[in-house]
Amino acid sequence: NAGVMQNPRHLVRRRGQEARLRCSPMKGHSHVYWYRQLPEEGLKFMVYLQKENIIDESGMPKERFSAEFPKEGPSILRIQQVVRGDSAAYFCASSPPGQGAHSPLHFGNGTRLTVT
Amino acid sequence: RKEVEQDPGPFNVPEGATVAFNCTYSNSASQSFFWYRQDCRKEPKLLMSVYSSGNEDGRFTAQLNRASQYISLLIRDSKLSDSATYLCVVNMLQTGANNLFFGTGTRLTVIP
């Protein structure tokens, strides 16, 4: 029973390139969340998605960042024209449907993005 | 004011000691509370949920005080393997989104 799978584990991009981070939720989970953790800081909520729907993107920067969770395949967090300040650990988490506010999240092992 | 605030520490304690962390939250309508543990450069992992009546899991005890809007975690008989950052997490359930707010974490080092 695989957990939340994220890839790649490490990603290096030059300034101006695009970064694509992938996340496959746990089996049976239909809710996906993306968080960002800057060095020495806490996790910051970015976006919450269900299949084919963005439910809450209040934590997403207005430009360059987008997320999707298609009907088939993993959730993708896309960062266009990366800048050094985008360097961080990006964690994906999932939760099962129907448990409302009381379901804890299961995290993937993260993608560490380094922008050079 | 931050949604969730924690003392960042670090807490350096000897093996066998008892240590307590506190966390305060700003939204009185918050519904769910959790403690997560994060090891260096790893993902957060759920340590325990926090219930209104308080709950215990082995050496770990979590308490919730809704009137004062704080959550605590008590670790008894500390082990070296308890060294980690402990994250206080609160579910604000804003706009129907099931999203969690994380504190910045309290770093614990247990010393032999």
Interface residues (C-beta under 8 A of the other chain):
Chain A: H31 Y33 Y35 E41 G42 L43 K44 F45 Y48 I55 D56 S58 G59 A89 F91 S95 G100 A101 H102 S103 P104 L105 H106 F107 G108 N109 G110 R112
Chain B: Q31 S32 F34 R41 K42 E43 P44 K45 L46 S49 L87 N91 L93 Q94 T95 G96 A97 N98 N99 L100 F101 F102 G103 T104 G105
